[in-house]
């Protein structure tokens, strides 16, 4: 099976930065064609897509709410980062890493149901 492990969450003041890390292991981890996404869910709200990266060619996708502040990147095909700058209280949420095999697409990268594999999440709190 595929396992995803997130790390790097924490508490910061508004305007601060955090870097989240997602590491893939298990069966299929060497497969290079993966769409890896970061999602977040605040209390009482639906889970929403934040950013995604296609590990084969490095193409990236972002939610409008984080463009210019967050950057998704990769180290090989099995580690993905989310650099979050200029954090605001509205960024407070549990952040999840997700994976699906195959490509990322502009009209579907942020759809929760398209990702069969999920990490346990890491909490980000901005005050």
QUISUL-V782023 format. One record per run of one state. SS is the DSSP state (h for helix, s for strand, l for the rest). FROM is the first residue (numbers start at 1). TO is the last residue. Records with the same first field share a line. If there is no record, write none. Layout:
SS: FROM-TO / FROM-TO
//
This chain:
l: 1-1 / 8-9 / 13-17 / 27-33 / 42-47 / 55-59 / 63-69 / 75-78 / 85-88 / 92-92 / 102-111 / 115-116 / 119-121 / 127-127
s: 2-7 / 10-12 / 18-26 / 34-41 / 48-54 / 60-62 / 70-74 / 79-84 / 93-101 / 117-118 / 122-126
h: 89-91 / 112-114
//
